[in-house]
Amino acid sequence: MVIRDAQPADLPAITAIYAHHVQHGTGTFEEVAPDEAEMASRLAKVQDHGWAWLVAEQDGEVTGYAYYAQFRDRSAYRFSAEDSIYIRDDIRGQGVGKALVAVLLDRAEAAGFRQMFAVVGDSDNVGSIGLHISLGFRQCGILKAAGLKFGRWVDVVYLQRSLGGGDKDVPG
């Protein structure tokens, strides 16, 4: 498996992976899958800020992707990031996600971020929750019945991990 920065040529695979999760999963609360042009815009926004958008590639095929962005737009959040990760459905549970998030954590820390948050759709999403816990995240909250998807209420689980010095000092 190779983990590398995403490129425009990866957009068809990225779009297809995300579309599957939108149409069949509760990890995202989007209900209409965005097209390739919209995904290109999202990729550009992340990369234009200098944040990481990575893909995992096996045998020349993109099998998953992950990225981080500033947690919220307001300036006080400039040292806090949120990760997003989506794996091709036929290979979930095979370590691709963990490998992607591990690299994201390193890249975010190197970029000066001090906190990484995971905002996991669905408290039943044990794969994503377990992946994050295995990488040192701690659950820090649950928003009960935060969204309605596929005719049922879905929780949101917040997890957090410190990066670098965390909150031990104030960046200069």
C-alpha positions in Angstrom: 0.0 0.0 0.0 1.2 3.5 -0.9 -0.1 6.6 0.9 0.4 9.8 -1.0 -1.0 13.2 -1.6 -4.2 13.2 -3.6 -4.1 14.5 -7.2 -6.8 15.6 -9.6 -6.4 12.2 -11.4 -7.7 10.5 -8.2 -11.0 12.4 -8.3 -13.1 9.7 -10.1 -12.1 7.1 -7.4 -12.5 9.6 -4.5 -16.0 10.6 -5.8 -17.1 7.0 -6.2 -15.9 6.0 -2.7 -17.6 9.0 -1.1 -20.8 8.4 -3.2 -21.1 4.9 -1.8 -20.8 6.2 1.8 -23.4 9.0 1.1 -25.9 6.5 -0.5 -25.4 3.6 1.9 -23.8 4.8 5.2 -24.4 7.0 8.1 -20.7 8.1 8.5 -21.6 11.2 6.6 -24.8 13.2 6.9 -24.9 14.2 3.3 -27.8 12.6 1.5 -27.0 13.5 -2.1 -23.6 12.4 -3.4 -21.6 15.4 -4.7 -20.4 15.2 -8.3 -16.8 15.1 -9.4 -16.6 18.9 -9.9 -17.8 19.5 -6.3 -15.2 17.0 -5.0 -12.5 18.8 -7.0 -13.5 22.0 -5.3 -13.3 20.4 -1.9 -9.9 18.9 -2.7 -8.6 22.3 -3.9 -9.9 24.0 -0.8 -8.0 21.6 1.5 -4.8 21.7 -0.6 -4.9 25.5 -1.1 -4.8 25.9 2.7 -1.7 23.6 2.9 -3.7 20.9 4.7 -3.3 17.2 3.8 -5.6 15.2 1.5 -4.2 11.7 1.2 -5.1 8.6 -0.8 -4.2 5.0 -0.2 -3.3 3.2 -3.4 -2.9 -0.6 -3.9 -2.1 -2.2 -7.2 -2.6 1.2 -8.9 -6.1 1.7 -7.5 -7.3 4.2 -4.9 -8.7 2.3 -2.0 -9.4 5.1 0.4 -8.8 8.7 1.2 -8.5 10.9 4.2 -7.9 14.6 4.8 -7.8 17.1 7.6 -8.9 20.7 7.7 -9.2 23.4 10.3 -11.9 22.3 12.8 -14.0 25.5 12.3 -13.4 28.6 10.3 -13.0 31.1 13.2 -9.4 32.1 13.9 -9.4 30.7 17.5 -9.6 27.2 15.9 -6.4 27.7 13.9 -4.5 25.1 15.9 -7.4 22.5 15.9 -8.0 20.2 13.0 -10.8 17.7 12.0 -10.1 14.5 10.1 -12.3 12.8 7.5 -11.8 9.3 6.2 -13.5 7.1 3.7 -12.5 3.7 2.6 -13.7 1.7 -0.4 -16.4 -0.6 0.9 -15.0 -3.9 -0.2 -11.7 -3.4 1.8 -12.9 -1.8 5.0 -11.4 -3.3 8.1 -8.1 -4.2 6.4 -6.0 -1.4 8.0 -6.2 1.1 5.1 -8.0 3.7 7.3 -5.6 3.3 10.2 -2.6 3.8 7.9 -4.2 6.9 6.4 -5.1 8.5 9.7 -1.6 7.8 11.2 0.0 9.7 8.3 -2.6 12.5 8.7 -1.7 12.9 12.4 2.0 13.2 11.5 1.2 15.8 8.8 -1.1 17.8 11.0 1.4 17.9 13.8 4.2 19.0 11.5 1.9 21.8 10.2 1.5 23.1 13.8 -1.9 21.7 14.8 -2.3 20.9 18.5 -5.6 19.1 18.5 -7.2 16.6 16.1 -10.9 16.0 16.3 -12.9 13.1 14.7 -16.6 13.8 14.2 -18.0 10.3 13.5 -21.4 9.9 12.2 -23.4 7.2 14.0 -22.5 5.8 17.4 -22.9 2.4 15.8 -19.9 3.1 13.6 -17.6 0.9 15.6 -15.1 0.7 12.8 -14.3 4.4 12.7 -14.6 4.8 16.5 -12.3 1.9 17.1 -9.8 3.0 14.5 -9.5 6.4 16.2 -9.2 5.0 19.7 -6.5 2.7 18.5 -4.5 5.8 17.4 -4.8 7.5 20.8 -8.1 9.4 20.4 -10.4 9.6 23.4 -14.2 10.0 23.1 -15.2 13.4 24.3 -18.9 13.6 23.6 -22.0 12.3 21.8 -24.6 14.4 20.2 -27.7 12.2 20.5 -30.1 12.1 17.5 -28.2 14.9 15.8 -29.2 13.9 12.3 -32.0 12.0 10.5 -30.8 9.7 7.7 -32.5 6.7 6.1 -35.5 7.2 8.3 -33.8 7.0 11.6 -32.1 9.3 14.1 -28.3 9.1 14.1 -25.9 10.2 16.8 -22.6 12.0 16.3 -19.6 10.9 18.3 -16.7 13.3 19.0 -13.2 12.1 19.6 -10.1 14.1 20.3 -6.3 13.6 20.3 -3.6 16.1 21.3 -0.8 16.7 18.8 2.7 17.9 19.6 2.6 19.9 22.8 -1.2 19.8 22.9 -2.4 22.4 25.4 0.9 22.4 27.5 1.9 25.7 26.0 0.7 28.5 23.7 2.2 28.5 20.2 4.2 31.6 19.4 
